Amino acid sequence: MQQPTPGADVPDARGRTGLHLTGRDLDRNPAVVVRDVELLSSDWYVLRATTYDIQRADGTWQTERRETYDRGDGATILLHDATRRTVLLTRQFRFPVYVNEHPDGMLLETPAGLIEEEDGESAMRRETLEETGVQVGEVEHLFDIYMSPGSVTEKLLFFAAPYTRGDLSGTRHGVEEEGEHIETVELDFDEALDGIGTTILDAKTVMLLQWAALRGPFAR
């Protein structure tokens, strides 16, 4: 007898069912026809294998099978002080980079987190307060980017906002019960920009620093 699949016919660890149905009803692109969706894992995030037919430029059809990792969408923000020419980043341990040749897994990043049952700006404000202790005021929504479209469904919403020295409250933050141990790091903007590829190795952070230099508060 086939065992019930958590996340499909019975609830998974987060109480979800029907996760094997996502994508079956997609019809926005007539050159793509979804045939089957297989739920591979739903421990916390969701891994699916989708089989679909795709029509090529010469009119022929080809069947493909692709895995997609669904962790939801997220939001990130660049906190900047134009007067002092500084940015406020976080440093925390990231096992995926540690296992892929990063020296110690301690990554410098802009504050970021997943969008839960809220809009992107609210998620960004919540995550920023949790990770840096800064209560964000007026924000600028910059753009939305698919971060790894070959396999990950996540779309990341990018924001920017000013902060001042008076907004800072210590250097250790994070939600303890979620296992977060986050250090805030204030950097001179030019130092951060020069660190791209050496001390700054996180894609979203690189994008926000380059935005700040080209079109943002530090643009010449």
C-alpha positions as CSV (number, residue, x, y, z in Angstrom):
1,M,0.0,0.0,0.0
2,Q,1.4,3.4,-0.9
3,Q,2.1,5.6,2.0
4,P,0.5,9.1,2.2
5,T,2.8,11.9,1.2
6,P,3.2,14.7,3.7
7,G,2.4,18.0,2.1
8,A,0.2,16.3,-0.5
9,D,-2.6,14.2,0.9
10,V,-1.7,14.6,4.6
11,P,-0.3,17.7,6.4
12,D,3.5,18.3,6.4
13,A,5.4,19.8,9.3
14,R,3.9,23.2,8.6
15,G,0.3,21.9,8.2
16,R,0.2,22.2,4.4
17,T,-1.5,19.9,1.9
18,G,-2.0,20.0,-1.9
19,L,1.6,21.1,-2.5
20,H,1.8,18.6,-5.4
21,L,-0.8,20.7,-7.3
22,T,1.2,23.9,-7.7
23,G,1.8,24.6,-11.4
24,R,-0.7,22.1,-12.8
25,D,-3.1,24.9,-13.9
26,L,-0.5,27.2,-15.6
27,D,-1.7,28.3,-19.0
28,R,-0.2,31.8,-19.5
29,N,2.3,30.4,-22.1
30,P,0.7,28.4,-24.8
31,A,4.1,26.9,-25.7
32,V,4.3,25.2,-22.3
33,V,2.0,22.4,-21.2
34,V,2.4,21.0,-17.7
35,R,1.9,17.3,-17.6
36,D,2.8,16.2,-14.0
37,V,4.0,17.6,-10.7
38,E,5.8,15.3,-8.2
39,L,6.3,16.4,-4.6
40,L,9.8,15.3,-3.6
41,S,10.2,17.0,-0.2
42,S,8.2,19.3,2.0
43,D,10.2,19.2,5.3
44,W,10.1,23.0,5.6
45,Y,10.5,24.4,2.1
46,V,9.2,22.6,-0.9
47,L,11.0,20.6,-3.6
48,R,9.0,19.6,-6.7
49,A,9.8,17.8,-10.0
50,T,7.6,19.1,-12.8
51,T,7.2,17.4,-16.2
52,Y,6.1,19.6,-19.0
53,D,6.0,19.8,-22.8
54,I,7.6,22.8,-24.5
55,Q,7.3,23.9,-28.1
56,R,10.5,24.9,-29.8
57,A,11.1,27.6,-32.4
58,D,10.8,25.1,-35.2
59,G,7.3,24.0,-34.0
60,T,8.4,20.7,-32.5
61,W,7.5,19.7,-28.9
62,Q,9.9,18.4,-26.4
63,T,9.2,16.9,-22.9
64,E,11.4,18.2,-20.0
65,R,11.5,17.4,-16.3
66,R,12.8,20.1,-14.0
67,E,13.2,20.3,-10.2
68,T,12.1,23.6,-8.5
69,Y,12.9,24.6,-4.9
70,D,10.2,26.8,-3.4
71,R,11.1,28.7,-0.3
72,G,8.7,31.5,-0.9
73,D,9.6,35.1,-1.8
74,G,11.8,37.5,0.3
75,A,12.7,41.1,0.9
76,T,16.0,42.9,1.5
77,I,17.1,46.5,2.3
78,L,20.1,48.7,2.1
79,L,20.4,50.9,5.1
80,H,22.5,53.9,4.3
81,D,23.7,57.1,6.0
82,A,24.6,59.6,3.2
83,T,25.9,62.1,5.6
84,R,28.5,59.8,7.1
85,R,28.9,57.7,3.9
86,T,28.2,54.5,5.7
87,V,26.0,51.4,5.2
88,L,24.7,49.0,7.8
89,L,25.2,45.3,7.1
90,T,24.8,42.1,9.0
91,R,27.3,39.2,9.5
92,Q,26.0,35.7,10.2
93,F,27.0,32.1,9.6
94,R,25.6,30.5,6.4
95,F,26.2,26.8,6.2
96,P,25.5,26.6,2.4
97,V,28.4,28.9,1.6
98,Y,30.6,27.2,4.3
99,V,30.2,23.9,2.6
100,N,31.0,25.5,-0.8
101,E,34.5,26.8,-0.1
102,H,33.8,29.9,1.9
103,P,36.6,30.1,4.5
104,D,34.4,30.3,7.7
105,G,30.8,30.7,6.5
106,M,30.5,34.1,8.1
107,L,28.8,36.2,5.4
108,L,28.4,40.0,5.2
109,E,24.9,40.8,3.9
110,T,22.1,43.4,3.8
111,P,19.3,42.6,6.2
112,A,16.8,40.2,4.5
113,G,14.2,37.6,5.2
114,L,11.2,35.6,3.8
115,I,7.8,37.2,3.3
116,E,5.4,35.3,5.5
117,E,1.7,36.2,5.8
118,E,2.3,39.9,5.0
119,D,3.3,42.2,2.1
120,G,6.9,42.6,1.1
121,E,7.5,46.0,2.8
122,S,6.0,44.7,6.1
123,A,8.3,41.7,5.9
124,M,11.3,43.9,5.2
125,R,10.5,46.1,8.2
126,R,10.1,43.1,10.5
127,E,13.3,41.5,9.4
128,T,15.3,44.7,9.6
129,L,14.1,45.3,13.2
130,E,14.9,41.7,14.2
131,E,18.3,41.6,12.5
132,T,19.6,45.1,13.2
133,G,17.4,46.7,15.8
134,V,16.7,49.6,13.5
135,Q,13.1,50.8,13.2
136,V,12.9,51.7,9.5
137,G,11.1,55.0,8.5
138,E,10.4,56.0,4.9
139,V,11.6,53.4,2.4
140,E,12.2,53.3,-1.3
141,H,11.1,50.2,-3.3
142,L,13.8,49.7,-5.9
143,F,13.0,46.5,-8.0
144,D,12.1,42.8,-7.7
145,I,14.5,40.2,-9.0
146,Y,14.5,36.4,-9.5
147,M,17.7,35.4,-7.7
148,S,18.3,31.9,-9.1
149,P,15.8,31.2,-11.9
150,G,17.3,27.9,-13.0
151,S,16.0,26.0,-10.0
152,V,14.7,28.3,-7.2
153,T,11.3,30.0,-7.4
154,E,12.2,32.9,-5.1
155,K,11.6,36.5,-6.1
156,L,13.4,39.0,-3.9
157,L,12.0,42.5,-3.3
158,F,14.7,45.2,-2.9
159,F,14.4,48.3,-0.8
160,A,16.5,51.1,0.5
161,A,16.2,53.5,3.5
162,P,18.2,56.0,5.4
163,Y,19.4,55.4,9.0
164,T,21.4,57.5,11.5
165,R,23.9,56.7,14.2
166,G,21.1,57.4,16.7
167,D,19.1,54.4,15.3
168,L,21.8,51.9,16.3
169,S,21.3,49.9,19.5
170,G,24.2,47.4,20.0
171,T,25.7,45.0,17.5
172,R,24.1,41.7,18.5
173,H,20.6,40.9,17.2
174,G,18.4,38.1,15.8
175,V,15.5,36.0,17.1
176,E,17.0,33.7,19.7
177,E,14.3,31.0,19.5
178,E,14.9,30.8,15.7
179,G,18.6,30.2,16.3
180,E,19.7,33.6,14.9
181,H,23.0,35.0,16.0
182,I,23.4,38.1,13.9
183,E,26.1,40.9,14.2
184,T,25.5,44.3,12.7
185,V,28.5,45.8,10.9
186,E,28.7,49.4,9.9
187,L,31.0,50.0,7.0
188,D,32.3,53.0,5.1
189,F,30.5,52.9,1.7
190,D,33.6,53.0,-0.4
191,E,35.1,50.2,1.7
192,A,32.0,48.1,1.2
193,L,32.0,48.8,-2.6
194,D,35.7,48.0,-2.9
195,G,35.0,44.7,-1.0
196,I,32.8,43.3,-3.8
197,G,34.3,39.9,-4.7
198,T,36.5,39.7,-1.6
199,T,34.8,40.6,1.6
200,I,31.4,41.1,0.0
201,L,30.3,37.8,-1.6
202,D,26.5,37.9,-1.3
203,A,24.6,38.7,-4.5
204,K,21.8,40.8,-3.1
205,T,24.3,42.9,-1.2
206,V,26.4,43.4,-4.3
207,M,23.3,44.5,-6.3
208,L,22.3,47.0,-3.6
209,L,25.8,48.5,-3.3
210,Q,26.0,48.9,-7.0
211,W,22.6,50.6,-7.1
212,A,23.7,53.0,-4.3
213,A,26.8,53.9,-6.3
214,L,25.1,54.3,-9.7
215,R,21.7,55.7,-8.9
216,G,21.3,55.9,-5.2
217,P,22.5,58.1,-2.3
218,F,26.2,57.7,-3.2
219,A,25.9,58.3,-6.9
220,R,28.2,61.0,-8.3
